[in-house]
Amino acid sequence: MHYYEGTVIKKKNILFKGTDKIDFRMGGHPILLPIPFDHDDEYIYYLTLSSQVERYPHDKERYALVKKVRGSGLDTNSIVDLKYVYKCPKTNNVPKGCLGPEALQEVVTKFLNYIGVVKDSDCNELLALIP
């Protein structure tokens, strides 16, 4: 499956970095793909989304605020956690939607400028793929 940059999908059983807790939601957890992935890509890299926008005012550098707009795939206004990058094998998840180009550019720019990002192997691999 091909995913466009800014695609929002739901991912099941995420092991959250920082807490080592697994998200067991039946429908999965919303994630954002910051770059495109093609049919032959083995892995995807993603950032997690959350509807807990009340966290944003307390840590504006760590989170990017994204608004629910038609076609975005978001159920509500959300925050993107910029601190951790995740990597997983690519599967054929049906996209919920896609962030618009301006919203995606804001998220990617904020991610690239965020000094608190955990630069583990997943993050370094994603950074190497961002033009």
N, C-alpha and C positions, 0 to 999 in steps of 0.2 A: 504494500500500500504506500502511496505517496502522501506525505504530509507537507503542507505549506508552512512557511514561517509564521508564527503566531497562532498556530492551531491549538485549540483547547480540546483535550480528550479526558476521559476518566480512566484512572489506573487503580487497580486493586492491589491490596497487600503491600503498600509502601512501607518500608522500614525507614522511619524518619531519622535523619542524622541529627545528632545533638541530644536526642531523647532515647534513641534505640527502641521506640515504640512502634508497633505495627498498626496500620490503619485497617481495620477489619470491616469497613463499610461495605454493605452488599453491592451497592451501585458503583463503588470506587470513589476515588478522590480526584478532584479536578487538577490537571497539570497543564502547563504552558510549554509548548515547544518553541524556543526562541529562534531556531533556524530551520530550514527545510530539510526533510529526509526523503530519500528516494527509495524505490522498490528494492534495490540491492543493498541498502544500508543494513548492517547487522544490528546496530544499536541505535537508541535515541537518547538524547540528553534533554533534561527538562528541569523546570522550576515549579515548585508547588504553589497552588492558589488556595486562598482561604476567604471565607465570607466574614471573618472576624475583623472587620474594618476598624473596630474600636482600638485595635493595637497600633494602627497607623500613626495617630498623633503622638504616641509615646516613643516611637522609634522610626521616624520618617526616613532615615537613611537606609535602614534595613529593608523596608518594604516599598514597593511601588503600588500606588493606588490605581486601579483600573475600573472604569465605569461600565455598568451593564448597558450595552447598546444592542440593537437588533443585529443578529448574525454573529455576535461575539461568542455565543455558547455559554455565557455566564448567566447563572440563575439570579444573581444579585451583584451589587457593587462588591468588588473583591480586592484583596491585596496579594501581591506576588512576593514570596519570600526570596530575597536576593542573596541570602547568606549561604545557602547550600545548593549545589548542582547535583543532580541525580543522573544515573546512567542505567539503562536496562535493555535487555534484548527487545528488538522491535517486534511487535505483534500487530495484528490487524484490528485495531480499535477504531470504531466509527467516530469520526470527529463530531464534537458538539457544536463547533463553530470556529471562528477565527477572529482574533483581534484586528482592528483596523491598522493601517500602516503607521498612523501618527501615534496611536497608543502603544503599538509594538516598539516603535523607535524610542519612545520615552522609557519603556521598560529596559530595553537593551542598553541604552546610553547610561541609565542609572546603574544597571548591573556592572557595566564596564568601569564605572567611576566609584563603585562602592568599595571602600577599603577594608570592610569587615568580612568580605567573602572568604569562606574557608577554601583555600587553594589546594585541594586534594587532587588526586589523579583525574577524577571525573571533571572537575572544574578546569584543570589544565588542558584536557582533551577538548572540551567545548571551546575554550578560549582560542585554541589553535584552529578551530573550524569557523570562527566568526571573522568575516572579512574586514 
